[in-house]
């Protein structure tokens, strides 16, 4: 029930102790402010990591080779391991039930592409059609290369958006146009975009069979790429991908006579395993942010408790008079609690509104490495304020209980 006299007493007490009340409110508001800002940046880090992994399929497994560093079965270190079509064919046959998308890759790092008077150096990659989904690419014009292209050694290419803007005029339809790569004509059949931006869009894809024939690669490939079938949970998907990665690494090491302990010759990158490392790290950072924010809030609540103790001490004589004329203990407790709850609630909501407003203004403009759009779920932030109010109520209860137990005769002796 609204009690005007009670509220008048609260504001009179605050007016008499402006600085003390202000400092207490600042400590409470800063606690909520710091907690919300920290949680916001924790979410921003999670958004950033998620965006990084969106550049490719989230369950991608990539395989590439390097130079041996360990002597094995009489073979000296320093051998460069080359993958072959046979390696890829064996793996996709053995794991056909587990694999969702698959492709081997033959890569030319600096292929010169020319169209009319424009030219540029781009990464040229011979791939299978599934590579579109492994790279998480989308088509803005035409189509991606397909299996008939691969089977018939067609000289067709799908170019990245950056290649398109470099070589073609604005609004020109590139599909069907002839682009020269290293002096050989290829017909453009599509343009793709990639979440990874310009770096990923500065590539040209052509059928793997064509790239091996045109660039005299024989049956050699540079990389293997796979995605696995979806699982019902992240834990199962991670377990499956770790098992698959280990098995193909062991197979390739055995096939190419590489020592099991050699970590350079056969490299397998598992995006799910990498994602787990990042998400585990972010979880620890967010937990740390919670601890720091809660400790700051506790400091503010302790401040509220202290100021209530001081108020009780200063108003001991007044409380004694109230009890002497018939005030009940719970009315004394209510008087102290109202002030404690008001200070805590007002400061808490002020800290919440300030922090949420700041994140709303600057959050969408923050986009740096691994931090994107820091934000906080409003319900979570509001819940922390109500928890803070409950803590403020508890902090004010003990001074209020002490005030209620004061004997009138002893209180009246205070001067």
NORJO-V828197 format. One line per field, one symbol per residue. psi: psi as a letter, one per 20 degrees, with the letter a starting at -180 (. if undefined). Layout:
# NORJO-V828197
psi=???
This chain:
# NORJO-V828197
psi=ppoghghggghggghhlggggghghghgghgggggggghghghhgggggghgiihrphkqpqprrbpqippplipqrjppppqrhhggggghghkhhhpfqqqrpppohnpoppodjqrrprpppprrhihghhikqqphqcrrqrhhgghjlqmqqpqrhggghghqqpjpoipiqpppokjppqppirpqqpiibhghjlqpprqghghhghjlicjqqhrqpqqrqqriqhghgggghgggghghggghgghjmpphiojhgppppohggghggghgghggghggggggghhgggggghgggghhggggghjggghggghhjjpqhhhgghgghggghggggghghghgggghgghhghgiionrojopmprpphhgghhhghgggghhghhigghghghhippghhhhip.
